[in-house]
C-alpha cells in the first residue's frame, strides 16, 4: 500500500499532563499531508534535558533512548576516538550500579540494551517489558549523574584495550575494513571534523588520560546536551513525574559550544577534487569504492540522492546490477548509498570485482552508468520503484518501538522537531525525475569523485 493513501498512527496521542512544572512548553505531534505521524509530548527540564514521551498501549514493552550530541566531530587533533571510547566507558558502572550490574539487572528484568557512536551523536538505548521502565530510567539517570568522576585509570585502561582490539578485529582484520579507515581522509579535507575515522587511531587512544576523559564527560555528557525518549506502553503523567524525580536535579554546566560551527560558522569546505588511491588488504577479490561529497541530511539534494542510489543498485533490475553483474559479468556485487550526516554527506558506490577482471574496467563501467544518470532523467517506473522501496522500509522500521524511539531522537537532534516524520517522508514523495537529474548533474561529476581501489595483498594465482 502506498503511504500517500495510508494514515499510519504509530503511537497514541496524549494530552499534556499536569505534573510539576520545572519544564518548558509541552507540544504534541500531528500528521501532515503525508498522513504519517508519531504522536508525542515534549518538554524540557530545568537542567536543559529534552524529554519526549510517545505512548502506545498496543505493545507490551517500552523503549528508552538517550541521545547525546557528541560524536567524533567534536574530537580535537591528537584525541580522536574519544566519543567511541566513552561509549564503552559508560557501561563501566557506578557506586550504586557497579560494573556489569547495568547489563545484569536489565537482563533479569527481561530487557536488553546497546549503544552506537557516529560522527554527530552517541545513542544509548534500552528495551524491556513495560513493567521495567522504572529500572531503565533509574539506571540511565544514575550514570548520567555519577559516572564521569568515577572513571579511573583501571577502567580507562580496560576499555582502551577493548576499543583497540575492536579496531583490530572489526576493521583492520576484517575484509575491506581498510575502506573505513581510508575513505574519510579522501572525501573530507583535513580541517573538517569528518576527516578522521570514528574509531580513532591507536596512537590517540594510547595518549588518553583520566583527566582527558573526565573533562570529555563533564563537557558533553551534560543533561543540556541530551534528549531522552520514552516510547511504548506508558502512562505519560507518571513518566513525567518519574523523569523529573530522577533527572530533574542532575546539575548542568550548560550546553557546550559546537567547535566546528564556532570555527567555521559558514564554511562548507572546499570542493572535493578527483583523487585515486590503491591499497592492499587480505582479501580474495578487488573492490572499487567511488565517493562524492554530497548535501547534508535533510538539505536539498539529500533525498534525491537517496532515490538515485536506489535506481542505481537496489535489486536485480537496478542499473549497476543489471549492467555490471548480470550483463557484463565484471562484478560480484554493487551497492550505492547516500550516507547522510549533519555537516555533509557522502554518496558512495562500492563494487566487488570478479576474479581476473581489471578494477579499472569496473571503474570505467561505473562512471559510464553515473554519466547516464547525470545526462537523462530516470524513467517513471524507476522513480516509482525507488519511492515504493523507501516508503515500505520506512513503515517497517516504525513497527518496532525501539526504532520509533530512535527516530524521534534523531528528528529532535537534527531538526529540533521530533514530529518531523511526515516532512521527512514528503521529501521523497515530492521528488521528481527532473529533481534527481539536476542534483546528479551538480554532485556526481567525474572531477569531484574520489576512487579507492582495494587489491589483494597476494594475487590469487600466486597462492
KARANOR-V874767 format. One record per residue. N is the residue number from 0. RES is the residue in three letters. SS is DSSP state (H for helix, E for strand, - for the rest). PSI is psi in whole degrees, -180 to 180 (999 if undefined). D_CENTER is the distance of its C-alpha to the mean C-alpha in whole Angstrom. Layout:
{{N | RES | SS | PSI | D_CENTER} {N | RES | SS | PSI | D_CENTER}}
This chain:
{{0 | UNK | - | 133 | 28} {1 | UNK | - | 139 | 26} {2 | UNK | H | -22 | 24} {3 | UNK | H | -17 | 26} {4 | UNK | H | 12 | 29} {5 | UNK | - | 127 | 27} {6 | UNK | - | 108 | 27} {7 | UNK | E | 107 | 24} {8 | UNK | E | 110 | 24} {9 | UNK | - | 3 | 22} {10 | UNK | - | 160 | 23} {11 | UNK | E | 128 | 26} {12 | UNK | - | 146 | 27} {13 | UNK | - | 151 | 29} {14 | UNK | - | 155 | 31} {15 | UNK | - | 139 | 30} {16 | UNK | - | 174 | 32} {17 | UNK | - | 32 | 35} {18 | UNK | - | 163 | 33} {19 | UNK | - | 138 | 34} {20 | UNK | - | 78 | 33} {21 | UNK | - | 15 | 31} {22 | UNK | - | 170 | 29} {23 | UNK | - | -166 | 28} {24 | UNK | - | 138 | 28} {25 | UNK | - | 138 | 27} {26 | UNK | E | 164 | 25} {27 | UNK | E | 150 | 25} {28 | UNK | - | 153 | 23} {29 | UNK | - | 153 | 25} {30 | UNK | - | 156 | 25} {31 | UNK | - | -156 | 25} {32 | UNK | - | -18 | 27} {33 | UNK | - | -17 | 24} {34 | UNK | - | 5 | 25} {35 | UNK | E | 136 | 22} {36 | UNK | E | 154 | 21} {37 | UNK | - | 93 | 20} {38 | UNK | - | 144 | 23} {39 | UNK | - | 167 | 22} {40 | UNK | E | 144 | 24} {41 | UNK | E | 137 | 22} {42 | UNK | E | 166 | 24} {43 | UNK | E | 128 | 24} {44 | UNK | - | 164 | 26} {45 | UNK | - | -22 | 28} {46 | UNK | - | -11 | 26} {47 | UNK | - | -7 | 23} {48 | UNK | - | 124 | 21} {49 | UNK | E | 131 | 20} {50 | UNK | E | 132 | 20} {51 | UNK | E | 123 | 19} {52 | UNK | E | 126 | 21} {53 | UNK | E | 106 | 21} {54 | UNK | E | 139 | 24} {55 | UNK | - | 102 | 25} {56 | UNK | - | 2 | 28} {57 | UNK | - | -9 | 28} {58 | UNK | - | 140 | 26} {59 | UNK | - | 32 | 27} {60 | UNK | E | 172 | 24} {61 | UNK | E | 147 | 22} {62 | UNK | E | 136 | 18} {63 | UNK | E | 128 | 17} {64 | UNK | E | 122 | 14} {65 | UNK | E | 123 | 14} {66 | UNK | E | 124 | 11} {67 | UNK | E | 135 | 12} {68 | UNK | - | 65 | 12} {69 | UNK | - | 115 | 12} {70 | UNK | - | -171 | 10} {71 | UNK | H | -17 | 12} {72 | UNK | H | -19 | 13} {73 | UNK | H | -4 | 15} {74 | UNK | - | 141 | 17} {75 | UNK | - | 160 | 21} {76 | UNK | - | 137 | 22} {77 | UNK | - | -6 | 24} {78 | UNK | - | 40 | 21} {79 | UNK | - | 155 | 18} {80 | UNK | - | 0 | 16} {81 | UNK | H | -41 | 17} {82 | UNK | H | -44 | 14} {83 | UNK | H | -39 | 13} {84 | UNK | H | -41 | 17} {85 | UNK | H | -28 | 17} {86 | UNK | H | -42 | 14} {87 | UNK | H | -43 | 17} {88 | UNK | H | -27 | 20} {89 | UNK | - | -10 | 19} {90 | UNK | - | 13 | 20} {91 | UNK | - | -3 | 24} {92 | UNK | - | 162 | 25} {93 | UNK | - | -176 | 28} {94 | UNK | - | -37 | 31} {95 | UNK | - | -27 | 31} {96 | UNK | - | 83 | 29} {97 | UNK | - | 169 | 29} {98 | UNK | - | 133 | 27} {99 | UNK | - | -16 | 26} {100 | UNK | H | -35 | 28} {101 | UNK | H | -51 | 24} {102 | UNK | H | -45 | 23} {103 | UNK | H | -47 | 27} {104 | UNK | H | -39 | 28} {105 | UNK | H | -42 | 25} {106 | UNK | H | -37 | 26} {107 | UNK | H | -29 | 29} {108 | UNK | - | 5 | 28} {109 | UNK | - | 15 | 26} {110 | UNK | - | 177 | 23} {111 | UNK | E | 159 | 20} {112 | UNK | E | 162 | 17} {113 | UNK | E | -174 | 14} {114 | UNK | E | 162 | 11} {115 | UNK | E | 152 | 8} {116 | UNK | E | 136 | 8} {117 | UNK | - | -169 | 6} {118 | UNK | - | -36 | 8} {119 | UNK | - | -29 | 8} {120 | UNK | - | 164 | 8} {121 | UNK | E | 129 | 9} {122 | UNK | E | 136 | 9} {123 | UNK | E | 130 | 12} {124 | UNK | E | 141 | 13} {125 | UNK | E | 142 | 17} {126 | UNK | E | 136 | 19} {127 | UNK | E | 169 | 23} {128 | UNK | E | 149 | 26} {129 | UNK | H | -30 | 26} {130 | UNK | H | -17 | 29} {131 | UNK | H | 2 | 27} {132 | UNK | H | -44 | 25} {133 | UNK | H | -37 | 27} {134 | UNK | H | -45 | 27} {135 | UNK | H | -46 | 23} {136 | UNK | H | -40 | 23} {137 | UNK | H | -44 | 26} {138 | UNK | H | -43 | 24} {139 | UNK | H | -41 | 21} {140 | UNK | H | -38 | 23} {141 | UNK | H | -44 | 25} {142 | UNK | H | -28 | 23} {143 | UNK | H | -37 | 22} {144 | UNK | H | -40 | 25} {145 | UNK | H | -16 | 27} {146 | UNK | - | -38 | 25} {147 | UNK | H | -51 | 24} {148 | UNK | H | -6 | 28} {149 | UNK | H | -4 | 29} {150 | UNK | - | 128 | 27} {151 | UNK | - | -179 | 30} {152 | UNK | H | -38 | 30} {153 | UNK | H | -45 | 30} {154 | UNK | H | -43 | 27} {155 | UNK | H | -47 | 25} {156 | UNK | H | -39 | 27} {157 | UNK | H | -51 | 26} {158 | UNK | H | -28 | 23} {159 | UNK | H | -42 | 23} {160 | UNK | H | -38 | 25} {161 | UNK | H | -46 | 22} {162 | UNK | H | -41 | 19} {163 | UNK | H | -38 | 22} {164 | UNK | H | -36 | 23} {165 | UNK | H | -41 | 19} {166 | UNK | H | -42 | 19} {167 | UNK | H | -49 | 22} {168 | UNK | H | -44 | 22} {169 | UNK | H | -15 | 18} {170 | UNK | H | -62 | 18} {171 | UNK | H | -37 | 22} {172 | UNK | - | 12 | 23} {173 | UNK | - | 138 | 21} {174 | UNK | - | 127 | 22} {175 | UNK | - | 12 | 21} {176 | UNK | - | -23 | 18} {177 | UNK | H | -25 | 20} {178 | UNK | H | -42 | 18} {179 | UNK | H | -31 | 15} {180 | UNK | H | -35 | 17} {181 | UNK | H | -35 | 19} {182 | UNK | H | -42 | 17} {183 | UNK | H | -40 | 15} {184 | UNK | H | -24 | 19} {185 | UNK | H | -40 | 20} {186 | UNK | H | -40 | 18} {187 | UNK | - | 138 | 18} {188 | UNK | - | 162 | 21} {189 | UNK | - | -29 | 22} {190 | UNK | - | -9 | 22} {191 | UNK | - | 142 | 18} {192 | UNK | - | -11 | 15} {193 | UNK | - | 5 | 13} {194 | UNK | - | -27 | 17} {195 | UNK | - | 154 | 16} {196 | UNK | - | 151 | 14} {197 | UNK | - | -39 | 12} {198 | UNK | - | -14 | 14} {199 | UNK | - | -175 | 17} {200 | UNK | - | 157 | 21} {201 | UNK | H | -41 | 23} {202 | UNK | H | -45 | 25} {203 | UNK | H | -39 | 23} {204 | UNK | H | -39 | 22} {205 | UNK | H | -32 | 26} {206 | UNK | H | -12 | 27} {207 | UNK | - | 134 | 25} {208 | UNK | - | 167 | 28} {209 | UNK | H | -42 | 28} {210 | UNK | H | -38 | 28} {211 | UNK | H | -50 | 25} {212 | UNK | H | -33 | 23} {213 | UNK | H | -41 | 25} {214 | UNK | H | -38 | 25} {215 | UNK | H | -44 | 21} {216 | UNK | H | -49 | 21} {217 | UNK | H | -34 | 23} {218 | UNK | H | -47 | 22} {219 | UNK | H | -24 | 18} {220 | UNK | - | 54 | 18} {221 | UNK | - | 143 | 21} {222 | UNK | H | -29 | 21} {223 | UNK | H | -9 | 21} {224 | UNK | H | 21 | 17} {225 | UNK | E | 159 | 16} {226 | UNK | E | 141 | 15} {227 | UNK | E | 124 | 17} {228 | UNK | E | 132 | 16} {229 | UNK | E | 118 | 19} {230 | UNK | E | 144 | 19} {231 | UNK | E | -151 | 22} {232 | UNK | - | 82 | 26} {233 | UNK | - | 159 | 27} {234 | UNK | - | 111 | 29} {235 | UNK | H | -38 | 28} {236 | UNK | H | -43 | 31} {237 | UNK | H | -39 | 31} {238 | UNK | H | -43 | 27} {239 | UNK | H | -42 | 28} {240 | UNK | H | -41 | 31} {241 | UNK | H | -40 | 29} {242 | UNK | H | -43 | 26} {243 | UNK | H | -41 | 28} {244 | UNK | H | -42 | 31} {245 | UNK | H | -39 | 28} {246 | UNK | H | -19 | 26} {247 | UNK | - | -30 | 28} {248 | UNK | - | 6 | 30} {249 | UNK | - | 123 | 27} {250 | UNK | - | 151 | 28} {251 | UNK | - | 139 | 26} {252 | UNK | - | 1 | 26} {253 | UNK | - | 153 | 25} {254 | UNK | - | 130 | 21} {255 | UNK | - | 152 | 21} {256 | UNK | - | 149 | 21} {257 | UNK | - | 112 | 18} {258 | UNK | H | -32 | 20} {259 | UNK | H | -50 | 19} {260 | UNK | H | -29 | 20} {261 | UNK | H | -39 | 23} {262 | UNK | H | -32 | 24} {263 | UNK | - | 69 | 23} {264 | UNK | - | -28 | 23} {265 | UNK | - | 10 | 23} {266 | UNK | - | 138 | 22} {267 | UNK | - | -4 | 20} {268 | UNK | - | 148 | 21} {269 | UNK | - | 152 | 24} {270 | UNK | - | 142 | 24} {271 | UNK | - | 136 | 23} {272 | UNK | - | 149 | 26} {273 | UNK | - | 135 | 27} {274 | UNK | E | 142 | 26} {275 | UNK | E | 136 | 27} {276 | UNK | E | 138 | 27} {277 | UNK | E | 130 | 28} {278 | UNK | E | 155 | 27} {279 | UNK | E | 153 | 28} {280 | UNK | E | 163 | 27} {281 | UNK | - | 75 | 28} {282 | UNK | - | 161 | 27} {283 | UNK | - | -37 | 30} {284 | UNK | - | 151 | 29} {285 | UNK | - | 158 | 28} {286 | UNK | E | 139 | 24} {287 | UNK | E | 126 | 24} {288 | UNK | E | 122 | 20} {289 | UNK | E | 130 | 21} {290 | UNK | E | 149 | 18} {291 | UNK | E | 145 | 18} {292 | UNK | E | 141 | 17} {293 | UNK | E | 173 | 16} {294 | UNK | - | 151 | 16} {295 | UNK | - | 163 | 13} {296 | UNK | - | 134 | 11} {297 | UNK | - | -3 | 13} {298 | UNK | - | 166 | 16} {299 | UNK | - | 130 | 19} {300 | UNK | - | -21 | 18} {301 | UNK | H | -52 | 15} {302 | UNK | H | -37 | 16} {303 | UNK | H | -39 | 19} {304 | UNK | H | -29 | 17} {305 | UNK | H | -47 | 15} {306 | UNK | H | -37 | 18} {307 | UNK | H | -40 | 20} {308 | UNK | H | -39 | 18} {309 | UNK | H | -44 | 19} {310 | UNK | H | -37 | 22} {311 | UNK | H | -36 | 22} {312 | UNK | H | 2 | 21} {313 | UNK | - | 108 | 21} {314 | UNK | - | 166 | 24} {315 | UNK | - | -17 | 27} {316 | UNK | - | -3 | 28} {317 | UNK | - | 159 | 25} {318 | UNK | H | -50 | 27} {319 | UNK | H | -42 | 26} {320 | UNK | H | -48 | 26} {321 | UNK | H | -44 | 30} {322 | UNK | H | -51 | 31} {323 | UNK | H | -38 | 30} {324 | UNK | H | -50 | 29} {325 | UNK | H | -51 | 32} {326 | UNK | H | -57 | 35} {327 | UNK | - | -20 | 35} {328 | UNK | - | 45 | 33} {329 | UNK | - | -4 | 32} {330 | UNK | E | 148 | 28} {331 | UNK | E | -42 | 27} {332 | UNK | E | 162 | 24} {333 | UNK | E | 146 | 22} {334 | UNK | E | 147 | 18} {335 | UNK | E | 133 | 17} {336 | UNK | E | 145 | 13} {337 | UNK | E | 106 | 12} {338 | UNK | E | 95 | 9} {339 | UNK | - | 135 | 8} {340 | UNK | - | 167 | 8} {341 | UNK | - | -38 | 10} {342 | UNK | - | 5 | 13} {343 | UNK | - | 149 | 13} {344 | UNK | E | 176 | 11} {345 | UNK | E | 133 | 13} {346 | UNK | E | 120 | 15} {347 | UNK | E | 131 | 16} {348 | UNK | E | 128 | 18} {349 | UNK | E | 134 | 19} {350 | UNK | E | 123 | 23} {351 | UNK | E | 124 | 24} {352 | UNK | E | 138 | 28} {353 | UNK | - | 155 | 31} {354 | UNK | - | 142 | 34} {355 | UNK | - | 7 | 36} {356 | UNK | - | 136 | 34} {357 | UNK | - | 124 | 34} {358 | UNK | H | -29 | 30} {359 | UNK | H | -32 | 32} {360 | UNK | H | -43 | 33} {361 | UNK | H | -43 | 30} {362 | UNK | H | -46 | 28} {363 | UNK | H | -38 | 31} {364 | UNK | H | -38 | 30} {365 | UNK | H | -47 | 27} {366 | UNK | H | -29 | 28} {367 | UNK | H | -44 | 31} {368 | UNK | H | -38 | 28} {369 | UNK | H | -40 | 26} {370 | UNK | H | -38 | 29} {371 | UNK | H | -38 | 30} {372 | UNK | H | -16 | 27} {373 | UNK | - | -7 | 28} {374 | UNK | - | -17 | 31} {375 | UNK | - | 146 | 32} {376 | UNK | - | 146 | 30} {377 | UNK | - | 154 | 28} {378 | UNK | - | 157 | 31} {379 | UNK | H | -37 | 30} {380 | UNK | H | -43 | 30} {381 | UNK | H | -43 | 27} {382 | UNK | H | -44 | 25} {383 | UNK | H | -44 | 26} {384 | UNK | H | -43 | 25} {385 | UNK | H | -43 | 21} {386 | UNK | H | -43 | 21} {387 | UNK | H | -41 | 22} {388 | UNK | H | -44 | 20} {389 | UNK | H | -45 | 17} {390 | UNK | H | -40 | 19} {391 | UNK | H | -40 | 20} {392 | UNK | H | -37 | 16} {393 | UNK | H | -48 | 15} {394 | UNK | H | -45 | 18} {395 | UNK | H | -39 | 18} {396 | UNK | H | -36 | 14} {397 | UNK | H | -7 | 16} {398 | UNK | - | -21 | 19} {399 | UNK | - | 133 | 17} {400 | UNK | H | -34 | 18} {401 | UNK | H | -33 | 15} {402 | UNK | H | -36 | 12} {403 | UNK | H | -46 | 14} {404 | UNK | H | -41 | 14} {405 | UNK | H | -42 | 10} {406 | UNK | H | -44 | 10} {407 | UNK | H | -42 | 13} {408 | UNK | H | -36 | 11} {409 | UNK | H | -46 | 8} {410 | UNK | H | -41 | 12} {411 | UNK | H | -46 | 13} {412 | UNK | H | -37 | 11} {413 | UNK | H | -19 | 11} {414 | UNK | H | -15 | 14} {415 | UNK | - | 2 | 16} {416 | UNK | - | 103 | 17} {417 | UNK | - | -22 | 16} {418 | UNK | - | 25 | 18} {419 | UNK | - | 0 | 17} {420 | UNK | H | -43 | 16} {421 | UNK | H | -42 | 19} {422 | UNK | H | -34 | 19} {423 | UNK | H | -51 | 16} {424 | UNK | H | -37 | 18} {425 | UNK | H | -29 | 20} {426 | UNK | H | -39 | 19} {427 | UNK | H | -42 | 19} {428 | UNK | H | -31 | 22} {429 | UNK | - | -3 | 24} {430 | UNK | - | 136 | 23} {431 | UNK | - | 167 | 26} {432 | UNK | H | -39 | 27} {433 | UNK | H | -34 | 29} {434 | UNK | H | -47 | 25} {435 | UNK | H | -43 | 24} {436 | UNK | H | -44 | 27} {437 | UNK | H | -43 | 27} {438 | UNK | H | -42 | 23} {439 | UNK | H | -43 | 23} {440 | UNK | H | -37 | 27} {441 | UNK | H | -38 | 25} {442 | UNK | H | -45 | 22} {443 | UNK | - | 56 | 23} {444 | UNK | - | 148 | 26} {445 | UNK | H | -33 | 27} {446 | UNK | H | 3 | 28} {447 | UNK | H | 11 | 25} {448 | UNK | - | 142 | 23} {449 | UNK | E | 140 | 22} {450 | UNK | E | 122 | 24} {451 | UNK | E | 119 | 23} {452 | UNK | E | 125 | 25} {453 | UNK | E | 125 | 25} {454 | UNK | E | 153 | 29} {455 | UNK | E | 141 | 30} {456 | UNK | - | -38 | 32} {457 | UNK | - | 119 | 35} {458 | UNK | - | 144 | 36} {459 | UNK | H | -43 | 36} {460 | UNK | H | -16 | 40} {461 | UNK | H | 1 | 41} {462 | UNK | - | 999 | 39}}
